[in-house]
Amino acid sequence: MPELEELWIQANNIDKLQGLETNTNLTILAISGNPISEFAELRRLSALNSLRDLSLQDIHFGRCPIVDDNGFKEFISCYLRKVQFLDGLPLSRDKEALATEALQNEVRNVNYDNIL
């Protein structure tokens, strides 16, 4: 549904976000209270260039487990650069440089010999 601009699917036992990347006009995505626990699933949202408002936790529907992981906000800041509001609050970009550096260091330290 490429015309879709808002999607509110809180507390629906969704743990995979595959397929959302085709909704290119999506500006608001509310997925609080779903069992999303992997950064790879959030990374799928990087294809949504119109996404400005993302909700992964709120008082009514609860939280996605991913919000408790270290570096969660920094990950959002690095990979979902168009997002301006996270969980109803303005997303601070003050730690973006630190997050980018940490992610680059992580890539440099990967042992690619063991991947294949």
Residue, then its C-alpha position, 0 to 999 in steps of 0.5 A: m500500500p504505497e499511499l499509506e501514510e500512518l500505520w498504527i499496529q500496536a500490541n499485535n504480536i508482530d516480531k517481524l517488520q518484513g514487507l513494511e519497506t514497500n510503504t514508501n509514504l509512511t510518515i508515522l509508524a506505531i508498533s509499541g507493545n510488539p515483541i520486536s527484539e532484533f536490530a535487524e528488524l528495525r533496520r528494515l525501516s531504513a528504506l522508509n525515507s518519509l518516516r518521521d515519527l516512530s513509536l516503540q513504547d507507550i503507556h497504553f500498549g507497553r514496549c518492544p523488548i528492543v528498547d531495553d538494548n544498549g545503544f537503542k537510541e543511537f541505532i535509531s539515530c544512525y539507521l533511521r536518520k529521517v525519524q524526528f520523533l521517537d516514542g512521542l519525543p523529539l529524537s536527540r541527535d547529540k550522540e549521533a557522532l559517537a554512535t556512528e563511530a561505535l558502529q564503524n568500530e564494530v564493523r572493523n572488528v568483525n572477523y570475516d573469515n568466520i562468516l563464510 
